[in-house]
Amino acid sequence: MTRILVAWLVAALLCMAPVPDAAYAIVITFEATDLANTTPGEDLWRYVYTITDFSPAQDVAVETLFDHTLYRDLEDPAPGVAGWDILTLQPDSNLPDVGRYSALALSTGASLVEPFELTFVWLGGPGTAPGGQPFEVNAFDTQGGFLATLATGFTTPATPHANVALPGTLLLTLTGVVGLGLLRPRSNR
């Protein structure tokens, strides 16, 4: 009986635990579109990024990274977005270094209404398509000096997903307590 009470106490404490700060719980989705190739032998594509769950601060950049073995000829200059300074850096296989599409917020609360777009040459080979990429959220000082990486993650496809019902906290807690009760050692009488 004491084990069950302890299990209840532990479950109650876990339910009351504070939720970590999600200041940079940024979500970046993308749509990849295969474009008509303008140069023979090159596979031209466009990414359209949508950024959500993010409140940009001035001099904070959202940067998607482009592996030099999969991407080449990032559009430079890339299309502008109101309230953002857009910069592209080419992937370099000689270093080797990733390319970057960098969107720097020019003011706190810069609008995320407009999509961020970029064309590039895809090197993935016939029958393949570009997918998710790593990204970084980086802070800079007013002179453009790097201060810190605030968050990292991966872009995800902008496809609709079904809502999945999740069991409530009480149901999960009760299930755990019952499971702990079943795991207790049985005494031989």
trRosetta pair geometry for C-beta under 8 A, 3 or more apart (Angstrom, degrees):
i j d omega theta_ij theta_ji phi_ij phi_ji
1 4 5.7 -52 -157 31 39 112
1 5 6.7 37 149 -17 67 104
2 5 5.7 -55 -152 37 36 111
2 6 6.3 36 151 -18 68 106
3 6 5.6 -54 -147 38 33 111
3 7 6.2 36 153 -22 66 105
3 180 6.9 -155 151 146 105 108
3 181 7.3 146 105 -102 110 59
3 184 5.5 142 78 -98 162 126
4 7 5.5 -51 -147 35 32 114
4 8 6.4 35 152 -20 64 103
4 177 6.7 68 -152 -173 78 101
4 180 7.4 152 -106 99 56 110
4 181 5.6 31 -94 -91 101 105
5 8 5.6 -51 -149 35 33 113
5 9 6.4 34 152 -20 64 106
6 9 5.6 -54 -148 36 32 114
6 10 6.3 32 154 -18 66 105
7 10 5.8 -53 -146 37 30 110
7 11 6.2 30 155 -18 64 108
7 176 7.2 -168 179 127 110 90
7 177 4.9 134 128 -124 123 76
7 180 4.4 171 -115 85 147 157
7 181 7.2 -121 33 -50 164 76
8 11 5.7 -56 -146 38 29 111
8 12 6.2 29 155 -20 65 107
8 177 6.0 40 -76 -114 69 133
9 12 5.8 -54 -147 35 28 111
9 13 6.4 27 155 -17 63 107
10 13 5.8 -57 -149 37 30 110
10 14 6.4 30 154 -20 65 106
11 14 5.8 -55 -148 35 31 111
11 15 6.5 31 154 -20 64 106
11 173 4.4 113 176 -150 130 99
11 176 5.9 157 -99 83 123 129
11 177 6.0 -58 -28 -60 155 100
12 15 5.8 -55 -151 34 32 112
12 16 6.6 17 155 -9 64 110
12 173 7.7 71 -67 -150 51 142
13 16 5.9 -66 -149 43 32 103
13 17 6.9 58 149 -54 64 86
14 17 5.6 -23 -156 -15 38 118
15 169 5.6 102 -128 174 113 131
15 173 6.4 -17 -58 -78 128 134
19 22 7.5 -31 143 -23 106 107
22 25 3.9 4 177 -34 104 126
24 54 7.2 30 -144 -120 55 89
24 137 5.7 -162 -156 64 127 155
24 150 5.2 176 -86 140 159 104
24 151 3.7 -160 142 -48 134 137
25 53 5.2 -71 105 155 86 122
25 54 7.7 -151 75 -75 50 67
26 51 6.6 -25 -166 -162 104 96
26 52 7.8 140 -161 78 57 41
26 53 5.8 168 -124 92 28 89
26 54 4.0 36 -110 -77 91 120
26 62 7.1 -166 -175 -115 157 119
26 137 6.0 133 4 -57 153 138
26 151 5.9 135 19 100 114 152
26 153 6.7 -167 78 21 92 145
27 51 7.3 147 81 -157 55 47
27 52 4.8 -21 66 68 105 88
27 53 4.6 66 6 31 99 121
27 54 7.4 -154 27 -26 57 100
27 156 7.3 -42 -167 30 89 116
28 49 5.7 -14 -170 -164 101 111
28 50 7.3 157 -154 77 51 45
28 51 5.4 -16 -102 -101 78 73
28 62 7.1 155 -81 179 133 130
28 64 7.1 -164 147 -80 158 109
28 135 5.7 45 31 4 153 166
28 153 7.2 144 22 90 102 119
28 155 4.5 -63 104 -109 104 83
28 156 7.4 132 85 20 57 69
29 49 7.1 149 79 -154 43 57
29 50 5.0 -12 60 57 94 97
29 52 7.5 13 2 10 103 108
29 155 6.7 131 -124 -171 17 83
29 156 5.5 -43 -109 75 71 77
29 157 6.8 12 -160 133 88 17
29 158 3.8 102 151 -82 122 85
30 47 5.2 -33 -158 -159 120 99
30 48 6.7 141 -157 71 62 47
30 49 5.2 -27 -97 -97 81 67
30 50 7.6 -176 -80 18 34 71
30 132 7.3 160 32 -106 125 55
30 133 7.7 55 -20 16 157 100
30 155 4.8 41 -16 160 118 132
30 156 7.4 157 19 75 80 28
30 157 6.5 -60 66 -110 73 40
30 158 6.1 -157 69 -20 20 99
31 47 7.3 142 72 -157 48 49
31 48 4.7 -9 53 54 98 102
31 157 7.6 76 -95 -157 48 69
31 158 5.0 -53 -58 40 84 124
32 45 5.8 -5 -172 -179 93 125
32 46 7.3 159 -154 80 47 47
32 47 5.8 -21 -98 -97 71 68
32 129 6.0 135 107 170 140 104
32 130 4.8 -172 -133 70 149 98
32 131 7.4 -76 -17 -84 152 28
32 157 7.9 -65 5 -115 96 89
33 45 6.6 151 77 -162 47 70
33 46 4.7 -13 58 58 100 96
33 48 7.2 35 -6 -7 112 105
34 43 7.5 -49 -141 -178 95 91
34 44 7.7 104 -168 86 55 59
34 45 5.8 -40 -105 -105 46 83
34 129 7.1 -82 -61 -118 107 102
35 44 4.4 -62 72 112 107 102
35 45 6.1 171 8 -107 91 22
35 46 5.7 78 -43 -17 120 99
35 119 6.7 -12 2 -133 155 116
36 44 7.1 -6 84 64 33 126
37 40 7.2 92 130 -99 125 28
37 42 5.7 158 -155 80 108 72
37 43 6.4 -54 -93 -110 118 32
37 44 5.1 156 -109 9 57 102
38 42 7.4 -29 57 73 65 122
38 44 6.2 49 8 -36 85 154
39 42 4.4 35 77 21 101 128
39 44 7.8 111 30 -48 82 114
42 73 7.6 -4 -154 34 138 149
42 121 4.8 -61 -166 -132 107 121
43 121 6.4 105 62 -165 58 69
43 122 4.5 -64 99 61 111 94
43 123 7.6 169 45 -73 112 28
43 124 7.7 -87 78 42 150 79
44 119 6.3 5 -173 -176 96 111
44 120 7.6 163 -148 86 57 30
44 121 6.1 -41 -93 -100 57 63
44 122 7.6 165 -106 7 7 87
45 119 6.9 168 90 -151 40 65
45 120 6.0 -23 65 65 86 76
45 121 7.6 123 19 -126 81 16
45 122 4.8 52 -4 -34 128 118
45 129 7.7 135 -112 -153 144 73
45 130 5.7 152 122 3 166 128
46 117 6.3 -4 -176 -167 108 97
46 118 6.9 163 -152 85 64 38
46 119 4.7 -35 -94 -94 80 75
46 120 7.8 139 -97 17 35 68
47 64 7.7 -123 122 102 160 165
47 101 7.9 -151 70 -2 135 168
47 117 7.0 169 89 -148 58 48
47 118 5.2 -2 54 58 98 89
47 120 7.3 12 -3 12 101 114
47 130 7.0 -81 -72 106 102 144
48 115 4.9 11 -175 161 97 142
48 116 7.3 144 -162 74 48 47
48 117 5.2 -12 -105 -100 72 84
49 64 6.9 -154 -81 -37 151 144
49 115 6.4 150 68 -171 46 83
49 116 4.3 -23 61 65 105 101
49 117 7.5 -165 19 -73 74 35
49 118 7.8 20 -8 9 107 101
49 155 6.9 -80 -121 -130 104 135
50 112 7.9 89 -170 164 63 99
50 115 5.7 -49 -79 -115 74 90
50 116 7.8 179 -73 23 28 82
50 158 6.2 79 26 -100 122 136
51 54 5.5 -50 161 41 105 135
51 62 6.2 -8 -105 -170 147 177
51 112 5.0 -107 78 -149 97 123
51 116 7.1 41 -18 -1 107 123
52 112 7.0 152 -87 136 45 146
54 62 7.5 53 161 -79 164 134
54 112 6.9 122 72 -78 98 154
54 137 7.8 -159 -138 -105 131 142
55 109 6.4 -17 -170 -99 88 63
56 60 5.5 -164 -160 71 81 115
56 62 7.5 -83 -99 -29 117 108
56 105 3.8 168 153 -78 131 152
56 108 7.0 -168 108 -145 66 41
56 109 6.7 -178 65 -67 75 10
56 110 4.9 -35 75 39 135 96
56 112 7.4 143 -10 -59 114 104
57 60 4.6 77 61 -10 81 128
57 105 6.5 132 82 77 29 146
57 108 5.1 -9 -139 -112 52 87
57 139 7.6 0 77 -114 121 101
58 105 5.8 -125 -113 110 32 101
58 106 6.8 -19 -133 143 84 23
58 107 5.2 -18 -89 -139 102 26
58 108 4.8 -57 -25 -46 86 70
58 110 7.9 118 -90 -33 58 106
59 104 6.8 -5 -135 -173 35 104
59 105 6.9 -62 3 71 19 83
59 139 6.6 55 119 -163 89 66
59 140 4.8 -122 177 71 95 81
59 141 6.8 -5 175 -171 150 7
59 142 6.3 -84 -83 -85 149 50
60 104 7.4 161 83 -149 27 62
60 105 5.3 9 57 27 76 118
60 137 6.4 10 175 178 106 92
60 138 7.1 166 -158 85 60 39
60 139 5.3 -28 -104 -99 79 67
60 140 7.5 177 -90 18 29 75
60 150 6.9 -17 -143 9 117 148
61 102 5.0 -2 -177 -169 132 97
61 103 6.3 152 -155 76 73 41
61 104 4.2 -33 -90 -91 96 71
61 105 7.3 -154 -81 3 42 70
61 137 7.3 172 86 -154 47 47
61 138 5.0 -15 60 62 96 91
61 139 7.9 179 19 -83 73 20
61 140 6.5 41 -10 -11 110 116
62 102 7.6 155 78 -152 42 49
62 103 5.0 -12 57 60 90 100
62 135 6.6 5 -178 177 81 124
62 136 7.9 170 -154 87 41 46
62 137 5.7 -17 -102 -105 66 76
63 100 5.0 -17 -168 -161 113 110
63 101 6.7 159 -153 76 58 48
63 102 4.5 -9 -103 -102 96 76
63 103 7.5 -174 -76 23 50 62
63 135 6.3 162 86 -159 48 74
63 136 4.9 -12 62 60 102 89
63 137 7.7 171 20 -88 76 27
63 138 6.1 7 4 7 124 115
64 100 7.2 146 74 -154 46 55
64 101 4.8 -1 53 51 96 103
64 133 5.1 66 -172 98 102 134
64 134 7.6 144 -156 89 58 45
64 135 4.8 -38 -99 -99 60 97
64 155 6.3 11 -121 -39 120 132
65 98 4.5 10 -172 152 100 146
65 99 7.2 138 -166 73 50 50
65 100 6.1 -23 -105 -98 58 69
65 133 5.9 -174 62 167 65 107
65 134 4.7 -13 43 77 123 93
65 135 6.6 -171 0 -93 83 39
65 136 7.0 62 -41 -5 111 97
66 70 7.3 -135 -176 78 72 91
66 71 3.9 -72 -178 63 112 153
66 74 6.3 176 16 -70 169 126
66 91 5.1 -109 106 -55 100 115
66 98 5.7 145 65 -177 47 84
66 99 3.6 -23 63 61 116 101
66 100 7.0 -147 15 -60 91 24
66 101 7.1 79 -30 -17 114 90
66 120 7.0 -146 -133 -138 146 160
66 133 6.8 -22 -84 -141 52 142
67 70 4.5 49 77 24 106 106
67 71 6.3 113 62 13 56 96
67 91 6.8 37 124 -124 20 144
67 98 5.9 -39 -92 -117 37 95
67 133 7.9 -152 -12 -132 89 96
68 71 7.1 -75 -110 58 23 74
68 72 7.8 62 -156 -80 58 75
68 91 3.6 176 -96 165 70 115
68 92 6.1 -67 -105 60 137 25
68 93 4.6 169 157 -75 130 68
68 95 8.0 169 -51 49 160 92
68 96 5.2 -143 44 -167 149 103
68 97 6.6 86 -46 69 131 38
68 98 6.4 -129 -30 -103 82 40
68 99 6.9 125 -80 -22 69 87
69 93 7.4 101 -73 -105 59 106
69 123 6.7 -139 154 94 43 134
70 122 7.0 -22 170 -155 75 65
70 123 5.3 -167 -153 59 27 95
70 124 5.5 28 -144 -68 92 82
70 130 7.2 123 158 -112 118 88
71 74 6.7 38 155 -64 118 91
71 91 5.4 121 83 -9 91 142
71 99 5.9 -106 98 32 124 133
71 120 5.2 -14 -157 164 102 140
71 121 7.1 127 -164 73 52 60
71 122 6.8 -29 -103 -109 62 45
71 123 6.5 -130 -54 10 17 102
71 130 7.6 57 -82 -111 100 126
72 90 7.7 29 -153 -162 53 99
72 91 6.5 -90 -94 53 51 113
72 120 7.0 138 66 -179 36 89
72 121 4.5 -34 73 70 88 112
72 123 5.9 77 -7 -45 106 118
73 90 7.4 8 -89 -127 24 110
73 120 6.2 148 85 -152 67 58
73 121 4.4 51 46 1 114 112
74 78 7.4 -36 156 -66 94 109
74 88 4.5 -159 121 -178 123 133
74 89 7.7 29 56 71 146 27
74 90 5.8 -166 27 -103 103 61
74 91 7.4 114 -23 -7 112 81
74 99 5.3 166 -25 166 138 146
74 101 6.6 -152 -165 -72 138 91
74 118 6.2 -15 -162 180 91 120
74 119 7.9 145 -159 87 44 47
74 120 4.9 -14 -103 -101 56 104
75 78 4.9 99 97 -97 102 69
75 79 7.7 5 123 -15 141 71
75 88 6.5 150 79 -31 53 167
75 118 5.3 -168 36 -159 112 66
75 119 4.4 81 -50 52 125 78
75 120 6.6 -99 -16 -63 78 61
76 88 4.6 -127 -88 68 93 123
76 90 7.2 -62 -32 -58 146 93
77 80 7.7 12 144 -55 121 80
77 86 7.1 103 -177 98 93 105
77 88 7.2 163 -138 17 41 107
78 86 5.0 -108 74 150 107 130
78 87 7.9 34 24 102 111 1
78 88 5.2 115 -27 -37 111 119
78 101 6.5 71 -52 -141 164 102
78 117 7.0 177 -178 91 101 62
78 118 5.0 -32 -128 -103 127 85
79 86 7.3 5 86 79 39 171
79 117 5.1 15 41 66 128 107
79 118 7.8 -142 23 -77 85 49
80 84 7.6 166 -172 75 67 85
80 86 5.8 -162 -115 18 49 127
81 84 4.4 7 82 46 102 124
81 86 6.1 103 16 -52 91 122
81 103 6.6 -1 46 -138 137 121
81 114 4.9 178 -145 95 93 129
81 115 7.9 -125 -107 93 122 29
81 116 5.7 -43 -53 -98 150 75
82 111 6.3 7 93 53 100 125
82 114 6.1 113 27 -3 89 145
83 105 6.9 -10 148 -147 91 67
83 106 5.5 -148 -173 40 48 105
83 107 6.4 -79 -153 35 94 96
83 110 3.7 160 150 -153 119 95
83 111 5.1 124 22 27 154 83
84 103 4.7 -11 -174 -170 136 92
84 104 6.4 138 -164 65 72 44
84 105 6.2 -41 -106 -99 76 41
84 106 6.3 -152 -94 -11 21 94
84 110 5.8 113 -65 164 78 146
84 116 7.7 -53 92 -99 166 109
85 103 7.5 147 70 -159 46 43
85 104 4.3 -20 58 61 99 105
85 106 5.9 110 -27 -68 91 97
86 101 7.6 -16 -163 -174 91 80
86 102 7.2 151 -155 85 43 58
86 103 5.6 -10 -101 -104 73 71
86 104 7.9 -161 -70 21 28 74
86 116 7.5 170 -109 -145 121 100
87 100 7.5 13 105 106 90 103
87 101 7.9 161 85 -159 50 38
87 102 4.5 -14 63 63 94 108
87 104 7.1 27 5 -7 110 109
88 99 7.1 7 -178 175 85 108
88 100 6.9 178 -151 90 45 58
88 101 5.5 -11 -106 -106 83 64
88 102 7.3 -179 -83 20 32 76
88 118 6.9 138 -92 -133 128 125
89 99 5.6 -176 96 -155 67 63
89 100 4.4 26 42 42 106 93
89 102 7.2 39 -3 -9 99 114
90 99 5.2 -49 -175 -112 22 113
91 97 6.8 -174 -156 94 53 63
91 98 5.8 -41 -115 -161 89 34
91 99 3.5 -70 -48 -31 70 99
92 95 4.5 59 102 1 115 109
92 96 6.6 -179 99 -148 66 44
92 97 4.5 19 51 47 100 98
92 99 7.6 126 -15 -71 63 75
93 96 5.3 -12 -147 -115 39 96
101 116 7.5 131 146 153 126 121
101 118 5.1 -80 -113 -61 145 161
103 116 5.6 -72 -65 -119 148 143
104 140 7.0 -25 -133 27 122 136
105 108 7.2 71 142 -92 132 27
105 110 4.1 -162 -144 6 93 137
106 110 6.1 106 40 -93 68 130
107 110 5.5 130 60 -69 70 84
111 114 6.7 68 115 8 110 88
120 130 7.9 77 74 -69 120 158
122 128 7.5 -160 155 96 125 94
122 129 7.5 -32 -161 -144 161 37
122 130 5.4 -122 -113 -48 121 103
124 128 3.7 -118 131 102 119 134
124 129 7.1 -90 73 7 154 6
124 130 6.6 -172 -19 -73 140 59
125 128 5.1 60 66 11 77 126
130 133 7.9 -8 175 -51 104 106
131 157 7.5 -53 -151 -58 73 101
132 154 4.8 47 160 166 125 106
132 155 4.9 -174 -146 76 73 71
132 156 5.8 4 -103 -93 122 39
132 157 7.1 -87 -63 -35 90 70
133 154 6.8 173 84 -152 26 71
133 155 5.0 19 45 22 75 115
134 152 6.8 -10 -172 -173 98 100
134 153 7.4 161 -152 92 58 30
134 154 5.8 -45 -97 -97 47 72
135 152 6.9 167 87 -154 51 54
135 153 5.7 -16 58 66 93 75
135 154 6.9 147 11 -110 84 20
135 155 5.9 86 -26 -45 122 86
136 149 5.4 -63 -164 -140 114 110
136 151 7.3 156 -160 86 47 53
136 152 5.3 -18 -104 -103 68 79
137 149 7.1 108 72 -168 53 64
137 150 4.6 -61 102 66 102 101
137 151 4.2 23 33 49 119 92
137 152 7.5 -140 16 -66 74 38
138 146 6.5 -44 178 -138 122 92
138 147 7.8 143 174 51 75 73
138 148 7.2 -178 -151 94 63 37
138 149 5.4 -37 -99 -104 77 61
138 150 6.8 176 -100 8 20 85
139 146 7.9 100 84 -164 54 53
139 147 4.3 -52 103 65 98 118
139 148 5.1 10 45 53 111 78
139 149 7.9 -163 15 -85 77 15
139 150 5.6 84 -28 -40 101 114
140 144 5.6 -14 174 -147 133 33
140 145 6.3 147 -162 71 80 35
140 146 5.9 -47 -106 -99 78 38
140 147 6.0 175 -110 -1 19 94
141 144 7.1 -40 69 29 69 18
141 145 4.6 1 34 55 111 94
141 147 5.7 118 -43 -57 78 110
149 152 6.5 18 164 -52 125 97
167 171 4.4 -105 174 87 112 133
167 172 5.6 135 104 -53 115 86
167 175 7.9 37 130 -12 158 139
168 171 4.9 96 60 9 78 103
168 172 7.1 -147 98 -3 41 88
169 172 5.8 -59 -149 39 31 109
169 173 6.1 32 155 -21 67 108
170 173 5.7 -55 -146 37 30 113
170 174 6.3 29 157 -17 65 106
171 174 5.9 -55 -146 38 29 109
171 175 6.3 32 154 -21 63 107
172 175 5.7 -54 -148 35 31 113
172 176 6.4 31 154 -18 64 105
173 176 5.8 -57 -152 36 30 110
173 177 6.4 27 154 -17 66 106
174 177 5.8 -54 -145 37 32 110
174 178 6.3 31 157 -17 66 106
175 178 6.0 -56 -147 38 29 109
175 179 6.2 30 153 -20 63 109
176 179 5.6 -57 -147 38 30 113
176 180 6.3 31 155 -19 66 104
177 180 5.7 -52 -148 35 31 110
177 181 6.4 34 152 -20 63 105
178 181 5.6 -55 -151 36 32 114
178 182 6.5 30 152 -19 65 105
179 182 5.8 -56 -150 35 33 109
179 183 6.5 28 154 -19 65 109
180 183 5.7 -60 -148 36 33 110
180 184 7.2 54 152 -45 63 87
181 184 6.1 -30 -161 -6 37 114
